[in-house]
Amino acid sequence: MCRNIRPLSNFEPPATDDEVQAAALQYVRKISGSTKPSRANAEAFDRAVAEVAAASTRLLDALVTTAPPKDREVEAVKARERAALRYGT
């Protein structure tokens, strides 16, 4: 999976439409193999992003869990700590 796509479920506050859209864009870029489609493919690319975003929103809305919601700030700190260990910064 693309490293730029972040888990979006079970966070407080919930994922925003912008976050879902960004994840959908990264996914479509990854599977299409291009970051910017040609003019001939732009319509199909944009449609795919919209469809993936809509499906992702439906999925996030339907998921249920008994785990407590994760805090975005706490998860960000953990990610920075993992990166520091991994890259020695």
PDB file with one MODEL, atoms N, CA, C and O in Angstrom:
MODEL        1
ATOM      1  N   MET A   1       0.852  -1.183   0.000  1.00  0.00           N
ATOM      2  CA  MET A   1       0.000   0.000   0.000  1.00  0.00           C
ATOM      3  C   MET A   1       0.888   1.232   0.000  1.00  0.00           C
ATOM      4  O   MET A   1       1.998   1.211   0.533  1.00  0.00           O
ATOM      5  N   CYS A   2       0.409   2.269  -0.581  1.00  0.00           N
ATOM      6  CA  CYS A   2       1.127   3.530  -0.651  1.00  0.00           C
ATOM      7  C   CYS A   2       1.329   4.071   0.767  1.00  0.00           C
ATOM      8  O   CYS A   2       0.402   4.066   1.576  1.00  0.00           O
ATOM      9  N   ARG A   3       2.523   4.527   1.055  1.00  0.00           N
ATOM     10  CA  ARG A   3       2.801   5.027   2.395  1.00  0.00           C
ATOM     11  C   ARG A   3       2.026   6.288   2.737  1.00  0.00           C
ATOM     12  O   ARG A   3       1.839   6.596   3.914  1.00  0.00           O
ATOM     13  N   ASN A   4       1.573   7.018   1.733  1.00  0.00           N
ATOM     14  CA  ASN A   4       0.849   8.258   1.990  1.00  0.00           C
ATOM     15  C   ASN A   4      -0.614   8.029   2.351  1.00  0.00           C
ATOM     16  O   ASN A   4      -1.288   8.955   2.803  1.00  0.00           O
ATOM     17  N   ILE A   5      -1.110   6.826   2.161  1.00  0.00           N
ATOM     18  CA  ILE A   5      -2.493   6.547   2.527  1.00  0.00           C
ATOM     19  C   ILE A   5      -2.514   6.149   4.002  1.00  0.00           C
ATOM     20  O   ILE A   5      -1.888   5.165   4.396  1.00  0.00           O
ATOM     21  N   ARG A   6      -3.215   6.897   4.788  1.00  0.00           N
ATOM     22  CA  ARG A   6      -3.271   6.676   6.238  1.00  0.00           C
ATOM     23  C   ARG A   6      -4.574   5.976   6.620  1.00  0.00           C
ATOM     24  O   ARG A   6      -5.599   6.162   5.965  1.00  0.00           O
ATOM     25  N   PRO A   7      -4.529   5.170   7.683  1.00  0.00           N
ATOM     26  CA  PRO A   7      -5.785   4.615   8.196  1.00  0.00           C
ATOM     27  C   PRO A   7      -6.705   5.764   8.604  1.00  0.00           C
ATOM     28  O   PRO A   7      -6.262   6.751   9.191  1.00  0.00           O
ATOM     29  N   LEU A   8      -7.976   5.621   8.288  1.00  0.00           N
ATOM     30  CA  LEU A   8      -8.936   6.687   8.570  1.00  0.00           C
ATOM     31  C   LEU A   8     -10.045   6.258   9.527  1.00  0.00           C
ATOM     32  O   LEU A   8     -10.861   7.087   9.930  1.00  0.00           O
ATOM     33  N   SER A   9     -10.088   5.000   9.890  1.00  0.00           N
ATOM     34  CA  SER A   9     -11.191   4.541  10.733  1.00  0.00           C
ATOM     35  C   SER A   9     -10.850   4.657  12.213  1.00  0.00           C
ATOM     36  O   SER A   9      -9.687   4.606  12.613  1.00  0.00           O
ATOM     37  N   ASN A  10     -11.890   4.813  13.002  1.00  0.00           N
ATOM     38  CA  ASN A  10     -11.824   4.824  14.457  1.00  0.00           C
ATOM     39  C   ASN A  10     -10.940   5.939  15.008  1.00  0.00           C
ATOM     40  O   ASN A  10     -10.135   5.709  15.911  1.00  0.00           O
ATOM     41  N   PHE A  11     -11.089   7.141  14.467  1.00  0.00           N
ATOM     42  CA  PHE A  11     -10.397   8.305  14.997  1.00  0.00           C
ATOM     43  C   PHE A  11     -11.416   9.284  15.535  1.00  0.00           C
ATOM     44  O   PHE A  11     -12.559   9.335  15.083  1.00  0.00           O
ATOM     45  N   GLU A  12     -10.981  10.055  16.502  1.00  0.00           N
ATOM     46  CA  GLU A  12     -11.808  11.125  17.050  1.00  0.00           C
ATOM     47  C   GLU A  12     -11.047  12.418  16.892  1.00  0.00           C
ATOM     48  O   GLU A  12      -9.978  12.534  17.490  1.00  0.00           O
ATOM     49  N   PRO A  13     -11.491  13.375  16.157  1.00  0.00           N
ATOM     50  CA  PRO A  13     -12.721  13.395  15.373  1.00  0.00           C
ATOM     51  C   PRO A  13     -12.601  12.513  14.137  1.00  0.00           C
ATOM     52  O   PRO A  13     -11.495  12.182  13.709  1.00  0.00           O
ATOM     53  N   PRO A  14     -13.745  12.131  13.564  1.00  0.00           N
ATOM     54  CA  PRO A  14     -13.731  11.245  12.390  1.00  0.00           C
ATOM     55  C   PRO A  14     -13.005  11.877  11.198  1.00  0.00           C
ATOM     56  O   PRO A  14     -12.795  13.089  11.146  1.00  0.00           O
ATOM     57  N   ALA A  15     -12.636  11.035  10.261  1.00  0.00           N
ATOM     58  CA  ALA A  15     -11.960  11.504   9.053  1.00  0.00           C
ATOM     59  C   ALA A  15     -12.822  12.523   8.320  1.00  0.00           C
ATOM     60  O   ALA A  15     -14.043  12.385   8.238  1.00  0.00           O
ATOM     61  N   THR A  16     -12.169  13.537   7.796  1.00  0.00           N
ATOM     62  CA  THR A  16     -12.887  14.570   7.047  1.00  0.00           C
ATOM     63  C   THR A  16     -13.031  14.142   5.587  1.00  0.00           C
ATOM     64  O   THR A  16     -12.373  13.207   5.131  1.00  0.00           O
ATOM     65  N   ASP A  17     -13.898  14.840   4.871  1.00  0.00           N
ATOM     66  CA  ASP A  17     -14.052  14.573   3.439  1.00  0.00           C
ATOM     67  C   ASP A  17     -12.743  14.810   2.695  1.00  0.00           C
ATOM     68  O   ASP A  17     -12.425  14.095   1.745  1.00  0.00           O
ATOM     69  N   ASP A  18     -11.987  15.811   3.125  1.00  0.00           N
ATOM     70  CA  ASP A  18     -10.696  16.098   2.487  1.00  0.00           C
ATOM     71  C   ASP A  18      -9.708  14.950   2.679  1.00  0.00           C
ATOM     72  O   ASP A  18      -8.964  14.611   1.758  1.00  0.00           O
ATOM     73  N   GLU A  19      -9.696  14.351   3.871  1.00  0.00           N
ATOM     74  CA  GLU A  19      -8.806  13.224   4.121  1.00  0.00           C
ATOM     75  C   GLU A  19      -9.192  12.016   3.278  1.00  0.00           C
ATOM     76  O   GLU A  19      -8.325  11.325   2.742  1.00  0.00           O
ATOM     77  N   VAL A  20     -10.486  11.762   3.160  1.00  0.00           N
ATOM     78  CA  VAL A  20     -10.965  10.650   2.332  1.00  0.00           C
ATOM     79  C   VAL A  20     -10.618  10.912   0.871  1.00  0.00           C
ATOM     80  O   VAL A  20     -10.181  10.004   0.164  1.00  0.00           O
ATOM     81  N   GLN A  21     -10.808  12.136   0.422  1.00  0.00           N
ATOM     82  CA  GLN A  21     -10.490  12.513  -0.966  1.00  0.00           C
ATOM     83  C   GLN A  21      -8.995  12.346  -1.241  1.00  0.00           C
ATOM     84  O   GLN A  21      -8.613  11.838  -2.296  1.00  0.00           O
ATOM     85  N   ALA A  22      -8.155  12.767  -0.306  1.00  0.00           N
ATOM     86  CA  ALA A  22      -6.702  12.645  -0.479  1.00  0.00           C
ATOM     87  C   ALA A  22      -6.280  11.181  -0.550  1.00  0.00           C
ATOM     88  O   ALA A  22      -5.424  10.820  -1.357  1.00  0.00           O
ATOM     89  N   ALA A  23      -6.878  10.338   0.290  1.00  0.00           N
ATOM     90  CA  ALA A  23      -6.566   8.916   0.253  1.00  0.00           C
ATOM     91  C   ALA A  23      -7.014   8.289  -1.062  1.00  0.00           C
ATOM     92  O   ALA A  23      -6.309   7.453  -1.627  1.00  0.00           O
ATOM     93  N   ALA A  24      -8.183   8.690  -1.546  1.00  0.00           N
ATOM     94  CA  ALA A  24      -8.687   8.175  -2.822  1.00  0.00           C
ATOM     95  C   ALA A  24      -7.765   8.594  -3.965  1.00  0.00           C
ATOM     96  O   ALA A  24      -7.471   7.794  -4.853  1.00  0.00           O
ATOM     97  N   LEU A  25      -7.318   9.825  -3.942  1.00  0.00           N
ATOM     98  CA  LEU A  25      -6.406  10.306  -4.976  1.00  0.00           C
ATOM     99  C   LEU A  25      -5.096   9.519  -4.960  1.00  0.00           C
ATOM    100  O   LEU A  25      -4.593   9.124  -6.012  1.00  0.00           O
ATOM    101  N   GLN A  26      -4.543   9.292  -3.767  1.00  0.00           N
ATOM    102  CA  GLN A  26      -3.302   8.512  -3.665  1.00  0.00           C
ATOM    103  C   GLN A  26      -3.499   7.095  -4.180  1.00  0.00           C
ATOM    104  O   GLN A  26      -2.629   6.556  -4.865  1.00  0.00           O
ATOM    105  N   TYR A  27      -4.631   6.490  -3.858  1.00  0.00           N
ATOM    106  CA  TYR A  27      -4.918   5.136  -4.316  1.00  0.00           C
ATOM    107  C   TYR A  27      -4.994   5.078  -5.838  1.00  0.00           C
ATOM    108  O   TYR A  27      -4.383   4.208  -6.458  1.00  0.00           O
ATOM    109  N   VAL A  28      -5.736   5.992  -6.436  1.00  0.00           N
ATOM    110  CA  VAL A  28      -5.888   5.994  -7.897  1.00  0.00           C
ATOM    111  C   VAL A  28      -4.549   6.293  -8.569  1.00  0.00           C
ATOM    112  O   VAL A  28      -4.233   5.699  -9.599  1.00  0.00           O
ATOM    113  N   ARG A  29      -3.769   7.195  -8.007  1.00  0.00           N
ATOM    114  CA  ARG A  29      -2.435   7.455  -8.546  1.00  0.00           C
ATOM    115  C   ARG A  29      -1.580   6.193  -8.520  1.00  0.00           C
ATOM    116  O   ARG A  29      -0.876   5.885  -9.482  1.00  0.00           O
ATOM    117  N   LYS A  30      -1.651   5.481  -7.423  1.00  0.00           N
ATOM    118  CA  LYS A  30      -0.837   4.276  -7.266  1.00  0.00           C
ATOM    119  C   LYS A  30      -1.223   3.214  -8.284  1.00  0.00           C
ATOM    120  O   LYS A  30      -0.351   2.671  -8.963  1.00  0.00           O
ATOM    121  N   ILE A  31      -2.500   2.908  -8.403  1.00  0.00           N
ATOM    122  CA  ILE A  31      -2.890   1.812  -9.296  1.00  0.00           C
ATOM    123  C   ILE A  31      -2.837   2.208 -10.763  1.00  0.00           C
ATOM    124  O   ILE A  31      -2.703   1.345 -11.631  1.00  0.00           O
ATOM    125  N   SER A  32      -2.943   3.521 -11.058  1.00  0.00           N
ATOM    126  CA  SER A  32      -2.873   3.938 -12.461  1.00  0.00           C
ATOM    127  C   SER A  32      -1.433   4.134 -12.909  1.00  0.00           C
ATOM    128  O   SER A  32      -1.142   4.123 -14.105  1.00  0.00           O
ATOM    129  N   GLY A  33      -0.540   4.312 -11.955  1.00  0.00           N
ATOM    130  CA  GLY A  33       0.861   4.502 -12.296  1.00  0.00           C
ATOM    131  C   GLY A  33       1.194   5.911 -12.736  1.00  0.00           C
ATOM    132  O   GLY A  33       2.274   6.145 -13.279  1.00  0.00           O
ATOM    133  N   SER A  34       0.293   6.858 -12.514  1.00  0.00           N
ATOM    134  CA  SER A  34       0.609   8.238 -12.883  1.00  0.00           C
ATOM    135  C   SER A  34       0.088   9.197 -11.822  1.00  0.00           C
ATOM    136  O   SER A  34      -0.960   8.980 -11.215  1.00  0.00           O
ATOM    137  N   THR A  35       0.850  10.258 -11.621  1.00  0.00           N
ATOM    138  CA  THR A  35       0.418  11.259 -10.649  1.00  0.00           C
ATOM    139  C   THR A  35      -0.475  12.305 -11.288  1.00  0.00           C
ATOM    140  O   THR A  35      -1.285  12.941 -10.613  1.00  0.00           O
ATOM    141  N   LYS A  36      -0.324  12.481 -12.590  1.00  0.00           N
ATOM    142  CA  LYS A  36      -1.165  13.436 -13.312  1.00  0.00           C
ATOM    143  C   LYS A  36      -1.529  12.797 -14.647  1.00  0.00           C
ATOM    144  O   LYS A  36      -0.659  12.586 -15.492  1.00  0.00           O
ATOM    145  N   PRO A  37      -2.800  12.492 -14.839  1.00  0.00           N
ATOM    146  CA  PRO A  37      -3.190  11.823 -16.082  1.00  0.00           C
ATOM    147  C   PRO A  37      -3.118  12.761 -17.287  1.00  0.00           C
ATOM    148  O   PRO A  37      -3.173  13.983 -17.145  1.00  0.00           O
ATOM    149  N   SER A  38      -2.995  12.174 -18.459  1.00  0.00           N
ATOM    150  CA  SER A  38      -3.054  12.972 -19.682  1.00  0.00           C
ATOM    151  C   SER A  38      -4.459  13.530 -19.846  1.00  0.00           C
ATOM    152  O   SER A  38      -5.393  13.088 -19.176  1.00  0.00           O
ATOM    153  N   ARG A  39      -4.604  14.495 -20.732  1.00  0.00           N
ATOM    154  CA  ARG A  39      -5.932  15.063 -20.967  1.00  0.00           C
ATOM    155  C   ARG A  39      -6.916  13.989 -21.425  1.00  0.00           C
ATOM    156  O   ARG A  39      -8.101  14.040 -21.099  1.00  0.00           O
ATOM    157  N   ALA A  40      -6.414  13.024 -22.178  1.00  0.00           N
ATOM    158  CA  ALA A  40      -7.280  11.953 -22.683  1.00  0.00           C
ATOM    159  C   ALA A  40      -7.809  11.075 -21.553  1.00  0.00           C
ATOM    160  O   ALA A  40      -8.888  10.494 -21.667  1.00  0.00           O
ATOM    161  N   ASN A  41      -7.048  10.978 -20.461  1.00  0.00           N
ATOM    162  CA  ASN A  41      -7.441  10.109 -19.347  1.00  0.00           C
ATOM    163  C   ASN A  41      -7.954  10.866 -18.133  1.00  0.00           C
ATOM    164  O   ASN A  41      -8.330  10.247 -17.138  1.00  0.00           O
ATOM    165  N   ALA A  42      -7.976  12.179 -18.194  1.00  0.00           N
ATOM    166  CA  ALA A  42      -8.343  12.983 -17.024  1.00  0.00           C
ATOM    167  C   ALA A  42      -9.751  12.682 -16.528  1.00  0.00           C
ATOM    168  O   ALA A  42      -9.968  12.581 -15.320  1.00  0.00           O
ATOM    169  N   GLU A  43     -10.703  12.539 -17.431  1.00  0.00           N
ATOM    170  CA  GLU A  43     -12.077  12.282 -17.007  1.00  0.00           C
ATOM    171  C   GLU A  43     -12.200  10.944 -16.290  1.00  0.00           C
ATOM    172  O   GLU A  43     -12.847  10.853 -15.247  1.00  0.00           O
ATOM    173  N   ALA A  44     -11.583   9.909 -16.843  1.00  0.00           N
ATOM    174  CA  ALA A  44     -11.626   8.588 -16.207  1.00  0.00           C
ATOM    175  C   ALA A  44     -10.914   8.620 -14.862  1.00  0.00           C
ATOM    176  O   ALA A  44     -11.382   8.009 -13.901  1.00  0.00           O
ATOM    177  N   PHE A  45      -9.796   9.319 -14.781  1.00  0.00           N
ATOM    178  CA  PHE A  45      -9.029   9.440 -13.548  1.00  0.00           C
ATOM    179  C   PHE A  45      -9.857  10.134 -12.470  1.00  0.00           C
ATOM    180  O   PHE A  45      -9.959   9.644 -11.346  1.00  0.00           O
ATOM    181  N   ASP A  46     -10.446  11.278 -12.819  1.00  0.00           N
ATOM    182  CA  ASP A  46     -11.258  12.033 -11.854  1.00  0.00           C
ATOM    183  C   ASP A  46     -12.482  11.241 -11.412  1.00  0.00           C
ATOM    184  O   ASP A  46     -12.860  11.283 -10.241  1.00  0.00           O
ATOM    185  N   ARG A  47     -13.098  10.526 -12.336  1.00  0.00           N
ATOM    186  CA  ARG A  47     -14.260   9.698 -11.993  1.00  0.00           C
ATOM    187  C   ARG A  47     -13.848   8.589 -11.025  1.00  0.00           C
ATOM    188  O   ARG A  47     -14.571   8.288 -10.075  1.00  0.00           O
ATOM    189  N   ALA A  48     -12.689   7.986 -11.267  1.00  0.00           N
ATOM    190  CA  ALA A  48     -12.205   6.922 -10.380  1.00  0.00           C
ATOM    191  C   ALA A  48     -11.941   7.462  -8.978  1.00  0.00           C
ATOM    192  O   ALA A  48     -12.273   6.811  -7.987  1.00  0.00           O
ATOM    193  N   VAL A  49     -11.350   8.645  -8.892  1.00  0.00           N
ATOM    194  CA  VAL A  49     -11.094   9.251  -7.576  1.00  0.00           C
ATOM    195  C   VAL A  49     -12.412   9.475  -6.841  1.00  0.00           C
ATOM    196  O   VAL A  49     -12.520   9.165  -5.655  1.00  0.00           O
ATOM    197  N   ALA A  50     -13.409  10.007  -7.533  1.00  0.00           N
ATOM    198  CA  ALA A  50     -14.711  10.259  -6.908  1.00  0.00           C
ATOM    199  C   ALA A  50     -15.373   8.962  -6.457  1.00  0.00           C
ATOM    200  O   ALA A  50     -15.960   8.912  -5.377  1.00  0.00           O
ATOM    201  N   GLU A  51     -15.285   7.916  -7.271  1.00  0.00           N
ATOM    202  CA  GLU A  51     -15.904   6.641  -6.912  1.00  0.00           C
ATOM    203  C   GLU A  51     -15.190   5.985  -5.730  1.00  0.00           C
ATOM    204  O   GLU A  51     -15.837   5.430  -4.842  1.00  0.00           O
ATOM    205  N   VAL A  52     -13.864   6.049  -5.718  1.00  0.00           N
ATOM    206  CA  VAL A  52     -13.112   5.478  -4.593  1.00  0.00           C
ATOM    207  C   VAL A  52     -13.409   6.257  -3.313  1.00  0.00           C
ATOM    208  O   VAL A  52     -13.555   5.660  -2.246  1.00  0.00           O
ATOM    209  N   ALA A  53     -13.498   7.571  -3.410  1.00  0.00           N
ATOM    210  CA  ALA A  53     -13.816   8.388  -2.236  1.00  0.00           C
ATOM    211  C   ALA A  53     -15.211   8.058  -1.702  1.00  0.00           C
ATOM    212  O   ALA A  53     -15.411   7.955  -0.492  1.00  0.00           O
ATOM    213  N   ALA A  54     -16.169   7.895  -2.610  1.00  0.00           N
ATOM    214  CA  ALA A  54     -17.537   7.560  -2.181  1.00  0.00           C
ATOM    215  C   ALA A  54     -17.575   6.185  -1.521  1.00  0.00           C
ATOM    216  O   ALA A  54     -18.219   6.008  -0.487  1.00  0.00           O
ATOM    217  N   ALA A  55     -16.889   5.214  -2.116  1.00  0.00           N
ATOM    218  CA  ALA A  55     -16.857   3.867  -1.524  1.00  0.00           C
ATOM    219  C   ALA A  55     -16.155   3.890  -0.167  1.00  0.00           C
ATOM    220  O   ALA A  55     -16.572   3.201   0.763  1.00  0.00           O
ATOM    221  N   SER A  56     -15.096   4.680  -0.057  1.00  0.00           N
ATOM    222  CA  SER A  56     -14.379   4.778   1.217  1.00  0.00           C
ATOM    223  C   SER A  56     -15.244   5.401   2.296  1.00  0.00           C
ATOM    224  O   SER A  56     -15.235   4.952   3.442  1.00  0.00           O
ATOM    225  N   THR A  57     -15.986   6.427   1.934  1.00  0.00           N
ATOM    226  CA  THR A  57     -16.891   7.069   2.896  1.00  0.00           C
ATOM    227  C   THR A  57     -17.955   6.092   3.373  1.00  0.00           C
ATOM    228  O   THR A  57     -18.248   6.017   4.567  1.00  0.00           O
ATOM    229  N   ARG A  58     -18.535   5.340   2.431  1.00  0.00           N
ATOM    230  CA  ARG A  58     -19.536   4.332   2.826  1.00  0.00           C
ATOM    231  C   ARG A  58     -18.923   3.293   3.758  1.00  0.00           C
ATOM    232  O   ARG A  58     -19.547   2.893   4.741  1.00  0.00           O
ATOM    233  N   LEU A  59     -17.711   2.859   3.455  1.00  0.00           N
ATOM    234  CA  LEU A  59     -17.038   1.872   4.307  1.00  0.00           C
ATOM    235  C   LEU A  59     -16.809   2.440   5.700  1.00  0.00           C
ATOM    236  O   LEU A  59     -17.149   1.797   6.693  1.00  0.00           O
ATOM    237  N   LEU A  60     -16.236   3.638   5.786  1.00  0.00           N
ATOM    238  CA  LEU A  60     -15.958   4.233   7.093  1.00  0.00           C
ATOM    239  C   LEU A  60     -17.226   4.437   7.906  1.00  0.00           C
ATOM    240  O   LEU A  60     -17.217   4.268   9.125  1.00  0.00           O
ATOM    241  N   ASP A  61     -18.321   4.800   7.236  1.00  0.00           N
ATOM    242  CA  ASP A  61     -19.594   4.988   7.927  1.00  0.00           C
ATOM    243  C   ASP A  61     -20.176   3.671   8.433  1.00  0.00           C
ATOM    244  O   ASP A  61     -20.901   3.656   9.428  1.00  0.00           O
ATOM    245  N   ALA A  62     -19.865   2.569   7.755  1.00  0.00           N
ATOM    246  CA  ALA A  62     -20.449   1.274   8.113  1.00  0.00           C
ATOM    247  C   ALA A  62     -19.624   0.496   9.133  1.00  0.00           C
ATOM    248  O   ALA A  62     -20.148  -0.412   9.779  1.00  0.00           O
ATOM    249  N   LEU A  63     -18.361   0.829   9.288  1.00  0.00           N
ATOM    250  CA  LEU A  63     -17.510   0.086  10.216  1.00  0.00           C
ATOM    251  C   LEU A  63     -17.938   0.305  11.667  1.00  0.00           C
ATOM    252  O   LEU A  63     -18.271   1.419  12.071  1.00  0.00           O
ATOM    253  N   VAL A  64     -17.922  -0.770  12.433  1.00  0.00           N
ATOM    254  CA  VAL A  64     -18.203  -0.688  13.865  1.00  0.00           C
ATOM    255  C   VAL A  64     -17.055  -1.345  14.616  1.00  0.00           C
ATOM    256  O   VAL A  64     -16.442  -2.296  14.130  1.00  0.00           O
ATOM    257  N   THR A  65     -16.777  -0.836  15.786  1.00  0.00           N
ATOM    258  CA  THR A  65     -15.707  -1.384  16.602  1.00  0.00           C
ATOM    259  C   THR A  65     -16.036  -1.173  18.069  1.00  0.00           C
ATOM    260  O   THR A  65     -16.775  -0.256  18.428  1.00  0.00           O
ATOM    261  N   THR A  66     -15.482  -2.029  18.906  1.00  0.00           N
ATOM    262  CA  THR A  66     -15.640  -1.852  20.344  1.00  0.00           C
ATOM    263  C   THR A  66     -14.419  -1.167  20.942  1.00  0.00           C
ATOM    264  O   THR A  66     -14.407  -0.830  22.126  1.00  0.00           O
ATOM    265  N   ALA A  67     -13.384  -0.959  20.114  1.00  0.00           N
ATOM    266  CA  ALA A  67     -12.177  -0.280  20.589  1.00  0.00           C
ATOM    267  C   ALA A  67     -12.455   1.206  20.760  1.00  0.00           C
ATOM    268  O   ALA A  67     -13.237   1.787  20.007  1.00  0.00           O
ATOM    269  N   PRO A  68     -11.826   1.810  21.736  1.00  0.00           N
ATOM    270  CA  PRO A  68     -12.014   3.255  21.900  1.00  0.00           C
ATOM    271  C   PRO A  68     -11.388   3.997  20.723  1.00  0.00           C
ATOM    272  O   PRO A  68     -10.403   3.529  20.152  1.00  0.00           O
ATOM    273  N   PRO A  69     -11.947   5.147  20.355  1.00  0.00           N
ATOM    274  CA  PRO A  69     -11.383   5.912  19.238  1.00  0.00           C
ATOM    275  C   PRO A  69      -9.948   6.342  19.537  1.00  0.00           C
ATOM    276  O   PRO A  69      -9.600   6.648  20.677  1.00  0.00           O
ATOM    277  N   LYS A  70      -9.129   6.358  18.492  1.00  0.00           N
ATOM    278  CA  LYS A  70      -7.739   6.793  18.629  1.00  0.00           C
ATOM    279  C   LYS A  70      -7.686   8.315  18.545  1.00  0.00           C
ATOM    280  O   LYS A  70      -8.476   8.948  17.846  1.00  0.00           O
ATOM    281  N   ASP A  71      -6.739   8.876  19.273  1.00  0.00           N
ATOM    282  CA  ASP A  71      -6.522  10.315  19.264  1.00  0.00           C
ATOM    283  C   ASP A  71      -5.504  10.646  18.172  1.00  0.00           C
ATOM    284  O   ASP A  71      -4.427  10.051  18.125  1.00  0.00           O
ATOM    285  N   ARG A  72      -5.838  11.581  17.310  1.00  0.00           N
ATOM    286  CA  ARG A  72      -4.961  11.925  16.183  1.00  0.00           C
ATOM    287  C   ARG A  72      -3.600  12.432  16.652  1.00  0.00           C
ATOM    288  O   ARG A  72      -2.576  12.074  16.069  1.00  0.00           O
ATOM    289  N   GLU A  73      -3.575  13.245  17.679  1.00  0.00           N
ATOM    290  CA  GLU A  73      -2.307  13.797  18.167  1.00  0.00           C
ATOM    291  C   GLU A  73      -1.407  12.708  18.740  1.00  0.00           C
ATOM    292  O   GLU A  73      -0.202  12.701  18.486  1.00  0.00           O
ATOM    293  N   VAL A  74      -1.979  11.800  19.503  1.00  0.00           N
ATOM    294  CA  VAL A  74      -1.199  10.702  20.085  1.00  0.00           C
ATOM    295  C   VAL A  74      -0.629   9.825  18.974  1.00  0.00           C
ATOM    296  O   VAL A  74       0.535   9.427  19.032  1.00  0.00           O
ATOM    297  N   GLU A  75      -1.438   9.524  17.973  1.00  0.00           N
ATOM    298  CA  GLU A  75      -0.971   8.697  16.855  1.00  0.00           C
ATOM    299  C   GLU A  75       0.119   9.411  16.056  1.00  0.00           C
ATOM    300  O   GLU A  75       1.049   8.764  15.574  1.00  0.00           O
ATOM    301  N   ALA A  76       0.020  10.723  15.912  1.00  0.00           N
ATOM    302  CA  ALA A  76       1.040  11.487  15.202  1.00  0.00           C
ATOM    303  C   ALA A  76       2.374  11.449  15.947  1.00  0.00           C
ATOM    304  O   ALA A  76       3.431  11.327  15.330  1.00  0.00           O
ATOM    305  N   VAL A  77       2.320  11.553  17.270  1.00  0.00           N
ATOM    306  CA  VAL A  77       3.537  11.469  18.078  1.00  0.00           C
ATOM    307  C   VAL A  77       4.172  10.092  17.918  1.00  0.00           C
ATOM    308  O   VAL A  77       5.387   9.984  17.749  1.00  0.00           O
ATOM    309  N   LYS A  78       3.363   9.047  17.969  1.00  0.00           N
ATOM    310  CA  LYS A  78       3.886   7.685  17.790  1.00  0.00           C
ATOM    311  C   LYS A  78       4.544   7.525  16.419  1.00  0.00           C
ATOM    312  O   LYS A  78       5.602   6.905  16.308  1.00  0.00           O
ATOM    313  N   ALA A  79       3.926   8.079  15.383  1.00  0.00           N
ATOM    314  CA  ALA A  79       4.476   7.986  14.027  1.00  0.00           C
ATOM    315  C   ALA A  79       5.814   8.712  13.937  1.00  0.00           C
ATOM    316  O   ALA A  79       6.748   8.219  13.304  1.00  0.00           O
ATOM    317  N   ARG A  80       5.911   9.881  14.566  1.00  0.00           N
ATOM    318  CA  ARG A  80       7.182  10.613  14.557  1.00  0.00           C
ATOM    319  C   ARG A  80       8.264   9.834  15.292  1.00  0.00           C
ATOM    320  O   ARG A  80       9.418   9.818  14.863  1.00  0.00           O
ATOM    321  N   GLU A  81       7.898   9.185  16.399  1.00  0.00           N
ATOM    322  CA  GLU A  81       8.874   8.378  17.141  1.00  0.00           C
ATOM    323  C   GLU A  81       9.352   7.189  16.305  1.00  0.00           C
ATOM    324  O   GLU A  81      10.541   6.873  16.291  1.00  0.00           O
ATOM    325  N   ARG A  82       8.414   6.530  15.604  1.00  0.00           N
ATOM    326  CA  ARG A  82       8.802   5.411  14.732  1.00  0.00           C
ATOM    327  C   ARG A  82       9.729   5.877  13.618  1.00  0.00           C
ATOM    328  O   ARG A  82      10.704   5.201  13.290  1.00  0.00           O
ATOM    329  N   ALA A  83       9.423   7.038  13.036  1.00  0.00           N
ATOM    330  CA  ALA A  83      10.260   7.582  11.967  1.00  0.00           C
ATOM    331  C   ALA A  83      11.648   7.922  12.485  1.00  0.00           C
ATOM    332  O   ALA A  83      12.641   7.678  11.800  1.00  0.00           O
ATOM    333  N   ALA A  84      11.728   8.483  13.688  1.00  0.00           N
ATOM    334  CA  ALA A  84      13.028   8.824  14.266  1.00  0.00           C
ATOM    335  C   ALA A  84      13.867   7.573  14.462  1.00  0.00           C
ATOM    336  O   ALA A  84      15.066   7.577  14.182  1.00  0.00           O
ATOM    337  N   LEU A  85      13.245   6.502  14.943  1.00  0.00           N
ATOM    338  CA  LEU A  85      13.974   5.241  15.114  1.00  0.00           C
ATOM    339  C   LEU A  85      14.406   4.657  13.775  1.00  0.00           C
ATOM    340  O   LEU A  85      15.525   4.165  13.627  1.00  0.00           O
ATOM    341  N   ARG A  86      13.508   4.719  12.814  1.00  0.00           N
ATOM    342  CA  ARG A  86      13.777   4.121  11.506  1.00  0.00           C
ATOM    343  C   ARG A  86      14.855   4.872  10.749  1.00  0.00           C
ATOM    344  O   ARG A  86      15.744   4.260  10.157  1.00  0.00           O
ATOM    345  N   TYR A  87      14.780   6.203  10.764  1.00  0.00           N
ATOM    346  CA  TYR A  87      15.675   7.011   9.948  1.00  0.00           C
ATOM    347  C   TYR A  87      16.784   7.676  10.752  1.00  0.00           C
ATOM    348  O   TYR A  87      17.630   8.367  10.185  1.00  0.00           O
ATOM    349  N   GLY A  88      16.789   7.474  12.067  1.00  0.00           N
ATOM    350  CA  GLY A  88      17.849   8.011  12.893  1.00  0.00           C
ATOM    351  C   GLY A  88      17.903   9.530  12.965  1.00  0.00           C
ATOM    352  O   GLY A  88      18.977  10.127  13.043  1.00  0.00           O
ATOM    353  N   THR A  89      16.724  10.141  12.937  1.00  0.00           N
ATOM    354  CA  THR A  89      16.705  11.611  12.992  1.00  0.00           C
ATOM    355  C   THR A  89      16.386  12.101  14.376  1.00  0.00           C
ATOM    356  O   THR A  89      16.329  13.310  14.604  1.00  0.00           O
TER     357      THR A  89
ENDMDL
END
